[in-house]
Each structure stands twice: as structure tokens, then as C-alpha cells.
């Protein structure tokens, strides 16, 4: 953009040079050729008329081109400002994303009786926690999938693994909140939330699903999950009951194309 601005300024200068050359050098020659038999006084008057006619035109054109040059410089400055905003956002976003990855990688599930015995590490922890979720639901409530009962079971599981899960969900919520309130366009917000979503496993997504139906995540986390269609890649086969999907606005599972219709409705509260 700076190069375009410099080119414009060069064109303005070149135009002024050419018109000045015409006015002061070629103009008299034209007058001489057209009015060669005129007296010196008449030639002077003709030259003054020629200059007087052409000068306002040159001035107006020069003013317009100068304005255009300043406008181009303004646009370039705004684009540069926008670029710096995106750059600052990305620096923070990818730092948060890396920290989130480290949180997941540091997770491990150990035996209560023998803490040196590790059952799962990293993302595999979510698969084991999910199996525990199913087991407790079957054992305590004979597989009852009423959402109130499921929330009770989920509460037991999350409290048991709270050393890992509480930190995990708080940080994930913080990243989505950072995206939401950043000074970037809506389509850019969705793009970066999609990058974050792509880093999650199916078992992470199902835990996010039930966390947002629980009191811990329902009021703050769930609206962000819906806004960014964060459960778009959710494996519905992992749900305890397919009817649980109705607890969400359909925007939470929407594709990019469906968002064009669902997002404005969700935003307006319809």
C-alpha cells in the first residue's frame, strides 16, 4: 500500500510538471503559431488569457489528485493498523493455544492406591473419564438418561477428576472469551475458534457438551459454545441420549453454511 501511495504522489508531481511545462513553454509557442501577426501587447494579452483559462483547471486537478494521495495514505494507515491488530491478536491466541495443549499433555490419571501407577496420559485421559462417566451412570442410576440424573453423575465424575478438569475448562473458556471480545471481524472470530476446536478430541467435545449442561458451565460457557458452533464435530453416538442435543440451540452444531442463517437468529435472541 505504501508503494501505491508513492506511485500516486509521483503521478501527481509528474502531472503538475507536465502542465507547468505546457503552460510556460509550449503555450507561448501555440500562441505564436496561432497569432503570429499579433503585436507584442496582443500576444501578451492572449498569453494571459491562455494562462488564466488553464490555471484554474490545473489547480482543481492538482487539488483532486492531492486529496486522492492523502486518502490513499489514510487507507494505507488504516490497513497497517488493522494488520497490527490481527498480529497482536494472533500472538496472544497462539500462546493461549500452546498453553492449552500443554495443560492437556500434562494430564495423567493415576491409581488412588498406588499413585506411581498411571492409567492414562494426555488426551487419552478423556476417553477413560468418559468410560467412568458411563459406568457410574449405569451403576448408580441403571442407565437413566434424564438430564437431571446425568448432571448428577457428571458432577461426581468432574469432582473426582477436578484437579485436571477444572483447570482444563477454565482455560478453554478463557480462550473463547478472548476470541469473542477481541477487536476482529465475526468471520475471523469463527475462524480462530475453529482452529481451537480442531485441536480437540471427540471425548473432549462430549465432556464440553455435558459440562455446559451442568451448573458449572451453563451460564457462561454454554453461550460461547453455541455462538462459535463449537460442537460442530461432536460425535453424537457418544451422547448418553440423543434427546440431550435439544438442550442446545442448533447453532452449537451448525456447519459454516448453516451458520449464515442460524447465527443472526441466535444473536437477535429469536
N, C-alpha and C positions, 0 to 999 in steps of 0.2 A: 504494500500500500504506500509506503514511503517513496518507493521508486516511481509509482504512478503520480504522486504529488509533485515530485521533482520534474517529471516529464511535463506535467501541466504548467508548472511555472516556467519551464523552458519555452513551451509553446507560446505562453503569454508574452514573454520577453521577445521572442522572435517576431511575433505579430506586431508588437509595438515598434520594433526596429524597422520592419518592412514598411509599415505605414508611414513612419517618420521619414524613411528614405524616399518614399513616393512623394510625400508632402514637400520635402525641401530640395530634392534633387530632380526627380522625374517630373514633378508638377510644373516647374518653370519651363521644362523642355516641351511639355504638352502645350502650354500656353504659347510658347514661341512658335511652335508649328501651326497652331490654330489661328493665332492672331499676330502673325509675323509683321504685318504692316502697321500695327498699332504703335502709338507713341509710347515713350517710356512711362509717362504718367498713366496711360490707359493700361499698359501691361501690368504696372504695379497694382492698379485697381482690380484688374482681372485676377491677378495672383492672390490678392487679399480676399476676393470673393471665393476663389477656389479653396483657399486655406480655411476660410470661415465656414464654408459648407462642409468640408471634410473633417475638420477638427472635432465638432460635437459627436459625429459618428464614431470617430476613433476613441473618443473619451468614453462613450457609452459601452462600446465593445470591450475596451480595456477594463472598465468597471465590472462588467459581467464576468469576464474571464478571471479577474482578480477575486471576485466573490466565489466563483467556481473553485478556484485554487484553495481558498480558505475553507470552503465547505468540504473539499476532498481531504484536507488536512484534519478537519474536525472528525470526519468519518474514520480516518485512519487512527486518530487518537482514541476514539470510542472502541474500535476493534482491538486495539492494543490493550485497552483497559479490560475488555471482555476476555481477551486471551489470558491476561494475568489472573483474572478471577477464576477462570477454569483451571489454570495451572496450580493456583493455591488450593483450590478445592481438591484436585486430584492428588496433590501431595499429601493432604490430610486423609483423604479417603483411602488411599492405598496403604498408608501407615496403619490406619484402623483395621483394614482388611488383613494385613500381615499379622497384627496383634491378635486378631480373632483366630486366625489359623494357628497361631502359637498356643492359644488357650485350648483349642481342640486337641492339638498334638500333645499337650501336657496332661490331658485327662488319662486316668487309669482307674480301673475297678479292681479292688483288692479283697482278699478274703478277710472277714472280720476276725476269725480265729487266728489266721496267720497272715499278717499284713505284708509279708515278703512274697506271698503268692499273688501274682497278678493274673486276672482273668481276661481283661481286655484293655487295649490302649487306643488312644486317638478316636477316630470315628467309629470304630468297632464297639465302643462303649455304648453308643446309642442303640445299636442292634440288641445288645444284651439287656439294656434298660427297657427296651420295648418288650422283649420276651417276659421280663419281670412284670411289666405292666399288664400283659395278658394273663399271666399266671395268677397274679393277685386278684384280678377281676373274676377269674373263674373260681378261684379258691374261696374268696370271701362272699361273692355275690352270685355264684353259679352262672357266670357269663351274662349277667344283667347289663344291658347296654343303654339303660335310661341315662340321660346325660348327667343328671344329678349324682347318680351312683358312680358313673365314670369319673366325674370330677373328684369324688371322694377317693377313689382308687388312685387317680393321678396325683392327688395331694400326698398320699402315702409314699408313692414312688419318688416324687420330686423332693420330699423331705428327707427320704433315705439317701438320695444322691445330691443333696443340696450343695455340698462342697464344690461340685462341678457344675450342676445345672443352674444354680442361681447366678453365678458369675457369667456363665455362657449366655443366658437370656438377657441379663442386664446389658452386656456389651453389644449383643446383637440389636437390641432395642436402641441403644445409643447410636449405632451406625445408621439405622433407618431414620432416626430423628434428625441426625446431622444432615442426611440427604434431603429430607423434607424441608428443612428451614434454610438450606443453602440458597444463595442468590444465583440460581441457574434455571434454565427453562424446564418446563414439565417433562418434555420428552427426554431431556438429559437426565433428569431425576430417575425416570423409569429405566433408562439405560444403565445407570450405575447400580440401581437396586437389582437389576437383572444379573449384573456381574457378581454381586454378593450372593444372590440366590443360586447361581450356577456352581458356587463353591460348596453347596450343602448336599448332604446325602439324603436318600429317601427317608431314613429313620430320623434324621434331624428335622425334616419337614413335618413328619407326623407328630413329633414332640412339640414343634412350634404350633401345630394345629390345636392340640389339646391344651397347651399352655395358655393359648389365647381364649379358650373357653373357661379356663379356671379363673378364680378371683385375682390371681397374681398378674394375669396378662389381659384380662377382658377390657378394662377401661382405657389403657394406654397403648398396649402392644397390638391388640387386635385391629384397631382402626388403621394403623400403619401397614399391617399385613394386608388388609383389604385394599388400601389406597394403591399399593405398589404391585397388586396381583402376585403377592409373594408365594402363594401356594399353587401357582400355575402348574408346576411339575410334580405336585403331590401324587403319590401312588394311592389311589382310593381303596385299593384292596387291603391296605394296612389299617384302615379305619375299623373300629370295633362295630360300627353300624353305619351304613351308607346314609341314613337319615341325619347323622350328625353334620353332614355337609350343609344342611338347611340352616344351621346356626350362623352361617356366614352369608354376607352379601356375595352374589355371584362374581362380583369384580375380583374377589380374592383368588379365583381360579381362572380368570379370563386370559385369553390369548391376546396378542398385540392388536389384532384386528377387532376383537370383541370389546377391547378397552375403549375404542373410539366412541362406542355407543354407551357403554356402562359407566365409564368414568365421569362424564358430565352429569349423569343422573345421580351417581353416588355423591358427587361434590355438592350438588344442589339439595341433597337430602331426600330425594324422591325414591 
